[in-house]
């Protein structure tokens, strides 16, 4: 799979507790939600349509009479509230149908009984649905014996029984589907909460790691400042020129340390044991050659290219560049099955752009977080500290591409 790299935000996107797109954007679920939001209106509309159809049949039937019209209208009207009061509506419909049976005329509007049974099965317990089906089956038996709608009693009984069973199982299927969708919805919510928690934990861990490294950088810079200041104090009388040169260096290191400290603001870190020796300086752009040599030892052919006119970078920015290259090449070794990788550092003052690409397989599941895992989150956090941008995705010519741009503020 190939395509243009996708731009990733430098901070984790904020999410809400909603089901995933494959559920919320489903047309079926949307229709179901609309139906559930206006049950009385929609059921009244369905009852009106059924009444119109049944009235057309009754107008041409030999059973047409004022009583038949009235009974059919009332029988169909009650199902308008079938989802609000499923059991009372079913009982009322059965009572009206029994009155109809006593008066001695069949009606097409008896289909309302099937709708009432469906509602009980879909919205009530299975025991209540089974009881309602038994009651309606008794009505089907007496109706088949009295009116014989299918030429013979056995055929009539089989036909009406099939209608009762169909309405019962349709309702049970709808109830099962509703429970399954509710389970999917709850599961999706749980997975999203877990995903957000994992992302938060990963971001906090990476911030802690960055804070530790920045602390080391600042500590190293202050050690240099102290050493140079002491040296300047010693040679100030014997060699004023060297003293001035040392103080100039102190000023430069101090400014750089201040810049690194500003980059560190807002990033939390855990306390570490005191009494340790001053840490050695962390790697930067100058150490990339050694990193590339170590990567080549794994069998991956890596090339390093620098374009443009190099300009001074701060220690924090240099560390970020080093870590981005390190993490991108590590992902290439672990996931890409690549044979070649290219690292390019482009100096375009006031920006520096780092590009890491490979010829691996970007279509074998590596397009997702499986390629980068929390490492991509870490690179995003590092870029965010310098108000930079991160782009990661399949390269146009195949393979995988990671590109980080750090603006002038990173210097």
N, C-alpha and C positions, 0 to 999 in steps of 0.2 A: 504494500500500500504506500503510495506516495502522495505528496501534496505540500502546500505551503505550510511553514511552521505556524503554530498557533501562539498568540500572545497570551501569556499567563499573567494574572495580577500579582503585584509584588506583596500584597497582603492577602491572607486567606479570606475568601468571600464569605459574607454573612449569610447564613441559611435560616430558614424557618421550619417549624415542625409541620411539614406537609408531606403527603405521600409522594413517591417518585413520579417522574413524568409519564412513565408507561401506564400508571393508574389514573392520575388526575386528568391526563389528556385523552383518555379513552372516551370515545363517543358514547359507548354504552353506559359508562358510569355517569357521564354528564346528563344523559337523558334520564337515568334513574334518579339523579339528584333533583332534577326539575319535577319529575313525577312525585317524588317524596315531599317536595316543598309545597305543593298545591294539591293535596289529595281530594279535597271536597270539590273544587272547581273541575278538575279533570274527570273525576268519577261522575259528576253531574253531567258533563258533556257526553261521556260514554253512555250514560243512561238515556240521555235525550236521543242519541243516535239509535240505540236499541229500541226505544219506544217508537221512533219513526218507522223503522223496519217492521216491527211487529204490528203496528197500526195498519201499515199497507197490506200485510197479510190478513189481518182481521177484517178489513173492509171488504175483502173478496171471499171471506169465509162464511159458510152457512151458520156459524155460531155467533155472528155479529149481533150484539144487543147492547143496550145501555149498561146492563150489569157486567157484561164481558169487557166493555171498554173501561169501565170504572175499576174492575178488579185488575186488569192488565196494567193500567196506569199506576195504581198504587203499588203493585208488585214490583214494577220496574223502578219506581221512584225511590223505594227504600234502599236500593243498592248504591245510591249516590253517596251514602255514608258507610259503605262497606269496609273501608280501610280505617275509619275513625272508630267504629264500634263493630268489629267483625262478627262477634257472637250474637249480640242483640239483633243485628240486621239479618243474620241467618235464621234466627228464631222467628222474627217477624215475617220473613219471606215464606217460611214453612207454614206459618199460621194462615197467611193469605192464600197460599196454594191449597191448603186443606179446605178452606172455604170454597175455593174454586171447584175442587173435586166434589164437594157436597152439592154445589149448584149444577154440576153436570156438564160443563163445557171445557174443552181443551184450549190451550192458548200457546202461541209461539213465545209469548213473554215468559214462559216457564224457564227459559234459558237464564233468567235472572237468578234462579236457584243455583245453577252451576257457578255463576259469578260469586254468589255468596259463599258457596262451599270452597271455592278457590281462595277467597279472602281468609277464611278460617284456617285453612291449611298453610297459607303463606305467613300469617301473622300470629297465630295461636300455637299452643302446644300440639304435639303429635297425637296425644291422647284425645284432646278435644276435636282435632281434625278427624280422627277415626270415628268418634261418636257421631259427628255431623255427617260423615259419609254413610254410616249405618242408617241414620234417620232418613237421609235423602234416598238411599236405596229402597227403603220401605215404601217411600212415596213413588219411586219408579215402578215398583212391583204393582201397586194398586192402580197406577196410571196405565201401565201396560195391559192389565186385565180389563180395565173399564173402557179404554179408548182404542186400544190396538193400533198404534200409529204406524206399524210396519207390516200390515196385512195379517200377520199371525201373532199370537201371544208370545211364543218363544222368540221370534225375531224382534218383536217389540221390546221384550224384556232384555234381550241381548244388546239391542241398540241403546236403550236407556241406561243399562248398567255400564256399558262402555263409556257413555258420556259422563257418568258419575265418577268412574275410575280415572278418566282422563283429567277431569277437573281436580280431583284429589291429588294426583301425582304432579300435575302442573303447579299446584300450590306448594307441595312439598319441595319440588325442584327449585322454585323461586326462593323459598325459605333457606334451602341449603346454599344457593348461590349468594344470598345476602350475607349469610354467616361467613362464607368463604371470602367475600370481598371485605367484610369487616376485619377478618383475620389478616388479609393481605395489607390492609390499611394500617393496622396496629403493628404488624411486622415491619412495614416500611418506615413507620415512625421510629420504632426501636432501632433499626439499622442506621437511620439518619442521625439519631442522637449519639449512637456509638461512634459513627464516623466523625461527627463534630468533636466529640470528646477526644478521639485519637488525634485529630488535627490540632486541637488545642494543646494536648500533651506534647506532641512533636514540636510545635512552635515554641512552647515554653522551654523545652529541653534545648532547642537550638539557640534560643536567646541566651540561655545560661551558658552554653558553650561559647558563644560569641563574646559574652561579657567577660568570661575568664580570659579569652585570648586578648581582648582589648586591654584588660587589666595588666596582662603580661607585657604588652607593648608599651603602655604608659610607664610601668615600673622600670622597664629597660631604659626608656628615654630619660627618666629622672636619674637613674644610676649614671648614665652618660653625662648628664648635666652636672651632677655633683662632682664626678671625676674631673671634668674639664674646669669647673670652677675652682676646685682645689689646686689643679695644676696652674691655673692662671694666677692664683694667689701666691704660689711659690715662686713663679718666674717673673712676677710683675716688676720687680726692681732690677733683676739681672738682665732680662730680655723683654722690654716693653712690647716689641712687635709680636713676639710669640704670645704674650699675654692677651693682646688685642685680638689676635687670630683665634685664641681659645674662647674668648668671650663672644666673638661673633658666632662661633659654632654653638656655644651655649644658647644664644638667642634663637638660632635656627632650630635646634633640637627642642627648645621650649615651646616654640610656636607649633611645631609638629605634634608635640605631646598634647597641647591644648586642643588642637584640631581632633586628635584621636579621642580625647576625653569628651568633647562635644558629641562625637558620633556614638559614644557609649551611653549618653544620658537616656534615661527611660528604660534601659535594659537591666533586668534583675540578674543577680548572680548569687550562688550559695557561698557561704563562708567556707574557707579552706584553712587547714592548720597553719599557724604562723611559725616563724622561726626557720623557714626554709631559705636557702640561698637565693639570691636574685636570679630569676629565670633567664634563660638565653633568649635572644630575639627570635620571634616566630618567622617562618618563611615568608618570602615575598616574591616578586617577579624575577629577581635575580636567581632564585632557587629553582626556577622552572626547568632549567637544563638538567639538574640532578634528578628531578621528578620524572622527566621524560626518559632518562636513562633507566630508572627503576622500572618504569612501565614497559620499556622495550624488553627488559629481561623476562617478562611474562610471555613473550612471543608476539605481542601486538606491535606492528610497525607504526610508530608515531613520528610525525614531523612537526617541528615547531618553527613558525614564521612570524617575524615582526615587521610591520609596515608603518610608514610614517616616521616622523621625527619624535623620538622618545622625549618626554618631559618628566620632571620629578613627580612622583606619586607619594602620597602619605603612606605610613606604615599600615594603617587600617585598610586602605584601598589595595595596597600590595598584597596583604593577607587575603583579602576577598578574592582577588584575581587568582591567587595560588589555590585557594580552597575550591573555587569554581572549577578550575581545570582538573584538580585532583578528583573531585566528586564525579565530574562528567566522564573522565577516563575510567574511573572505577566502575561506573555503571556500564560503560562499553565492555569492559572485561567480563563483568558478571552476566549481562543480559543480552548483549547485541550479537554475539557470535561473529564479530567483525575481524578482519585481517589488517585493516589500515585505519588510522585515525589521523586527523589533522587539527592542529592547534594554531590559531592565528590571533595575534594581538595587534590591533590597528590603533595607532596613535593619531587621533584627529582632534587636536587641541581645540576646545577644552574638554574633550571626551576621549575615553579609551574604550575600545570594544573588544571583547574576548569571544572568539568563536571556536567551538569544539564540535567537530563532525566526524562521522565514521561511515563505513560501508556495510554496516550490519543490517539485520532484518528488522525493520520497524513495524512489520505487520504481524509478528508472532506474539501478539498480546502486549507488546512493549509500548504501544501507543498510550496505554492507560498508566495509572500510577504504578502498575507492576514494573515498568521500566525504571522509574526513578525512586519510587517509594518516598520515604521521608527525606531522602537526599535532595529531591527537587524542592521540597518545602524549605530545607536548609539554605539552598542557593537563593531561593526567593527572599528569605529573611535577610540574608547578607546583602542582596541588592537593595532591599527596602531601607536598610540602615544608611545607605548612601543616596537614597532617592533615585535609584537606578531602575532599569527595566530588565526583565528576564523573558526570553522567548525560547520555547522548547517544543519540538515536534518533529514529525517526519521531514527530512530534507527533500527538496524538489527532485534531485537526482537519485533518491534512494538513501537509505540509512537514517541516521538520527542527527539532529542539529540542536545545539545549545548555544545561545547567544546572550551575553550580558553586556549592557552598556552602562558605564558609570559616568555621571556628569562632572562638571567642574567642582561641584560641592564636595566630591569625594576626595579631592586633593588636599 
